[in-house]
C-alpha cells in the first residue's frame, strides 16, 4: 500500500510520513525541497523522497502512476501569511492551483484524499466569544491571504467529493506545534527558543491569552485514522486539543524546564497575537471523536517537553 504525501518533507508532512510508515505503509514524500530530517531518517526503508511540485499536475500524475499510489495526504502549502502577502501569485499557485491538481489526480485515479486545511478559515467568527466552533459554522470572509486560499482549496475538495464522488476529507487543525517546526512562530516556540538559549523573556501583557493548540503527532494520528475509515461521513473535521491553554500555563511549564531563565509575562491579551489572529473559541472536535475515534493524546506539558528536547538539538 503506497500513500503519497505532498509537502512530505515539511513540518506536518514529515510527521504524517513517520506515522504512516510506522503503521506499515510505503510512503512517498513528494516535496519541492527534498531533505531528510530526524523523523524521515528513522524509517528510510519505508519512506521514499521524490522531488516534485504540486503546481505541476502532470508531474504529480506521473509519480502516482509510477509508484502505484492509492491515497494522497495533501500537506503542501505556503503557510505564512507574511509570505503569502509578499508573493500572492506564488501563494495562489501553491495553495489553490496545487490543491486543484491534487484533487484532479484523486478524481482521475480514484484515490482517497486527506487534505490538511486550517481553522484560520474561521476568521473573525465569534471574535472574543470563546464558545467552541463547529464545522457547520459559516465563516465570514477571511481576513488574510493564507486563510482565504485555504478556504478556496477546502471548498474545491468538498465540491469534488460532492460532484465527482472523490473519497475526500479536510482536517482543520489549529496552532500546530512540535518537533521540526521552525518557521511558524507561536507562544510556545517563541518563549521556548529564548529559554533554551538562556535568554530572558519579558512581556508586559499576554498571560491571559488563550489558544487551542494541536500537537503535530495528534494531527498525524488523525490523518492515519481518516485513512483507516472506508469513507469519512463529514467533508471537514476540526482537529485540535479541544481546550484552551493560556500563555501563563505555558510559561509555568517552560519555567520548570529552565528554572534559571527569567520569564515574565503580565496579565491580559498578547498584542502581537491579536494582530495575527482574532480571539475565538477552540474547534469543536466532537465530530472527529465520533467519526474517526480521534482523541488528543498529547497534553500540553508532554508536548512542550518533547518539543523542547528536539529544539535543544538545533542550537
Secondary structure, DSSP 4 states (H G I P E B T S, - for coil): -EEEEETTTSHHHHHHHHHHHHTT-EEEEEESS----HHHHTTTTTEEEEE--TT-HHHHHHHHHHHTEEEEEE------HHHHHHTHHHHHIIIIIHHHHHHHHHHHHT-EEEEE--GGGGTTTTTT--SPBPTTS---S-SSHHHHHHHHHHHHHHHHHHHH---EEEEEE-SEESTT--SS--HHHHHHHHHHTT--EEESS-TT-EE--EEHHHHHHHHHHHHHSSS-SSSEEEES-SS-EEHHHHHHHHHHH-TTS-EEE-SS--HHHHHHS---PPB--HHHHHHH-------HHHHHHHHHHHHHTT-
